[in-house]
Amino acid sequence: MHYVYVLKSIKDNKLYIGKTDNLEIRFKEHNQGKVRSTKSRIPFKLIFYEAFSNKTDAGRDELFFKSGYGKEVLKEKIKYSLLD
């Protein structure tokens, strides 16, 4: 399986969108400071993910969620998670 996921930084409340083929390990890597792009923003809370059977679809969704309209769609999907 391949996953697109959204993390929310507890430190600054900003979101991070990524993709992986092992969500559990990748989430731990983020919170252990092993990911350079998120190291300064730990700890994180996993607030959303979608599973795909292939890498291509996961990559397409990740890029969509990082686009202008995709961010709007994503924020609607996770609006209640953003309140925490």
Buried (B, 14 or more C-beta within 10 A) or exposed (E): EBBBBBBBBEEEEEBBBBBBEEBEEBBEBBBEEEBEEBEEBBEBEBBBBBEBEEEEBBBBBBEBBEEEEBBEEBBEBBEEBEEE
